[in-house]
Amino acid sequence: MIGIKGGTHLKSIIIYYSYGGNTKRIANMIHDKTGYDIVEIKPVVPYTSDYQKLVDEEENKMHQEEVVEIEPISVDLNNYDAIILGTPIWWYTMTPPIRTFLKNNDLSGKVIVPFATNGGWLGSTFDDIKKYAPNSNILNPISIKFNGSDLAISQDELNEWILKL
Ligand SMILES: Cc1cc2nc3c(=O)[nH]c(=O)nc-3n(C[C@H](O)[C@H](O)[C@H](O)COP(=O)(O)O)c2cc1C
């Protein structure tokens, strides 16, 4: 992406978590259009495959900011200036695996461009990302609404955002 100082090319990486595939689909779309490296965050203990159970169980856990361990990632983040960070929204905020990623890594001085897939209830997701990455520069966050597994914002709007990355 182009740096905020103008003209400087920042080295960028796409990092995302996806439970049901929506966020993965967007991450892959960004990867296809930009060629940036891409890394999927995976919890050490996978979530239940029962969607309704997950929704019910997570409500309480999310309020307690439950800590979920994630698998180590295979890249050295020191080599990147910008992180395109993808998460589904769970109970009005980012998912626990992405919260763990932000807690475990010092992203001071880096640019973070968050994208959050959701069903229409954004909550405090982007403010919370800022809270967990207080010394990063959060730029151009985008909320990407889905109806189930159907993209509910226009592909044009998405492409316009991707062009800025
Ligand atoms: C546990 C859970 C909680 C959710 N909470 C919200 C929410 O607060 N707001 C919202 O708009 N969508 C919510 N959703 C819907 C997801 O954010 C949406 O379907 C998202 O695109 C899923 O991404 P994924 O397929 O990459 O996992 C929730 C889904 C789950 C499973």
Ligand as a Chemical Component Dictionary entry (heavy atoms), coordinates in Angstrom:
data_LIG
# 
_chem_comp.id                   LIG 
_chem_comp.type                 NON-POLYMER 
_chem_comp.pdbx_formal_charge   0 
_chem_comp.three_letter_code    LIG 
# 
loop_
_chem_comp_atom.comp_id 
_chem_comp_atom.atom_id 
_chem_comp_atom.alt_atom_id 
_chem_comp_atom.type_symbol 
_chem_comp_atom.charge 
_chem_comp_atom.model_Cartn_x 
_chem_comp_atom.model_Cartn_y 
_chem_comp_atom.model_Cartn_z 
_chem_comp_atom.pdbx_ordinal 
LIG C1  C1  C 0 -20.677 -16.302 17.668 1  
LIG C2  C2  C 0 -21.139 -15.349 16.599 2  
LIG C3  C3  C 0 -21.487 -14.057 16.948 3  
LIG C4  C4  C 0 -21.863 -13.118 15.967 4  
LIG N1  N1  N 0 -22.114 -11.815 16.351 5  
LIG C5  C5  C 0 -22.380 -10.886 15.398 6  
LIG C6  C6  C 0 -22.530 -9.501  15.745 7  
LIG O1  O1  O 0 -22.408 -9.103  16.892 8  
LIG N2  N2  N 0 -22.804 -8.619  14.742 9  
LIG C7  C7  C 0 -22.949 -9.005  13.432 10 
LIG O2  O2  O 0 -23.199 -8.165  12.583 11 
LIG N3  N3  N 0 -22.770 -10.319 13.069 12 
LIG C8  C8  C 0 -22.481 -11.248 14.014 13 
LIG N4  N4  N 0 -22.275 -12.573 13.632 14 
LIG C9  C9  C 0 -22.297 -12.914 12.177 15 
LIG C10 C10 C 0 -20.883 -12.944 11.583 16 
LIG O3  O3  O 0 -20.134 -11.778 11.922 17 
LIG C11 C11 C 0 -20.889 -13.017 10.048 18 
LIG O4  O4  O 0 -21.676 -14.083 9.628  19 
LIG C12 C12 C 0 -19.477 -13.136 9.489  20 
LIG O5  O5  O 0 -19.456 -12.740 8.133  21 
LIG C13 C13 C 0 -18.922 -14.544 9.594  22 
LIG O6  O6  O 0 -17.615 -14.593 9.069  23 
LIG P1  P1  P 0 -16.882 -15.967 8.747  24 
LIG O7  O7  O 0 -17.745 -16.720 7.758  25 
LIG O8  O8  O 0 -15.563 -15.562 8.154  26 
LIG O9  O9  O 0 -16.715 -16.716 10.017 27 
LIG C14 C14 C 0 -21.923 -13.518 14.599 28 
LIG C15 C15 C 0 -21.614 -14.839 14.265 29 
LIG C16 C16 C 0 -21.227 -15.749 15.237 30 
LIG C17 C17 C 0 -20.859 -17.145 14.842 31 
# 
loop_
_chem_comp_bond.comp_id 
_chem_comp_bond.atom_id_1 
_chem_comp_bond.atom_id_2 
_chem_comp_bond.value_order 
_chem_comp_bond.pdbx_ordinal 
LIG C1  C2  SING 1  
LIG C2  C3  SING 2  
LIG C2  C16 DOUB 3  
LIG C3  C4  DOUB 4  
LIG C4  N1  SING 5  
LIG C4  C14 SING 6  
LIG N1  C5  DOUB 7  
LIG C5  C6  SING 8  
LIG C5  C8  SING 9  
LIG C6  O1  DOUB 10 
LIG C6  N2  SING 11 
LIG N2  C7  SING 12 
LIG C7  O2  DOUB 13 
LIG C7  N3  SING 14 
LIG N3  C8  DOUB 15 
LIG C8  N4  SING 16 
LIG N4  C9  SING 17 
LIG N4  C14 SING 18 
LIG C9  C10 SING 19 
LIG C10 O3  SING 20 
LIG C10 C11 SING 21 
LIG C11 O4  SING 22 
LIG C11 C12 SING 23 
LIG C12 O5  SING 24 
LIG C12 C13 SING 25 
LIG C13 O6  SING 26 
LIG O6  P1  SING 27 
LIG P1  O7  DOUB 28 
LIG P1  O8  SING 29 
LIG P1  O9  SING 30 
LIG C14 C15 DOUB 31 
LIG C15 C16 SING 32 
LIG C16 C17 SING 33 
# 
